[in-house]
């Protein structure tokens, strides 16, 4: 579940990058945000400095300016990072990026689905599954795949609050319930 804070900041960035006069590609912004997120997660010193109240916001901005210049981060993303730093929301950055991706998908007309399978699916099956979920949902689907050996075989797809269970475990559970009633 996304927090109100993360959703509010993410909505602001989505509004900026999807505006008709925006000069940046929303997909590139997501990639850049993910890059900054990885940078912060990958360095304990950087994370501690950004989270520390002892380090002034201007010093934090200077450090991020240097790091983002090396990564060729777009100006709107860099300015957004400065806002996050100034408002002491670095602790929420990963949630904000997650909310940004969800809101961007929604704004661009995608439906998100989580697909769990007993074993990793080959690319052909992933593509067929994506096409079928897109058809069922009536919108282009973006799938997130996970492996759950407890399913035994088959897949379970979750689109919002709707679950499509095509797993052996699901079939066994249905059979158990039917036998318990009999």
Steps between C-alpha positions, in 0.01 A plus 500: 500500500637838403510776755320830456835682508649279226190536284495879539864544395467243221190670362688830482780342297257315273317828434827668402634227273169423326410864436457579129793743507734261685832443327576174681391145429304357796663157453845663512400683820398170659833349398687797645304484826578129525868582441503755780314257724767234431774756563357590840434137593849397389689744721448497875708819533286687247177374656616599849606846380167559326304385804710684757355823643860605578575544129347817358259476207734713290785248553266214415391677181864564406585131541197393298577761232845352453372143491207573269723692258707184455181299437360753246183545704239726339438839654143424622628187677788690658263775617267237640790350697571844644137531613520156662819603680364839610183344640692218672323227304807301392383224734188470279689504168453131411127523575477816291667327204264204536199734512637692201517181295146398599355845425690526173368161388148610590539831317638326189215247500678189624357246741743338744481131576695272729558151365629218717606167353648183647806532275649781290299541181667497157476821295239353265266417787559842657401670174187286457404564862552874454282498186224305676502721811493809276197354320320418826578838657419700187827694533867434434636298791830541681582177677720438801608137518587309817571135572304318773587127519199443729273534195623155380422591137307762304470874562309744717439847356386794712360809328405749768274308738405232245688170517510247217622173650615239250731321740495139609497620863184700426334201339595280797359758741169503308489122505571495876211744561263292284595180685458669837145604405407151381 
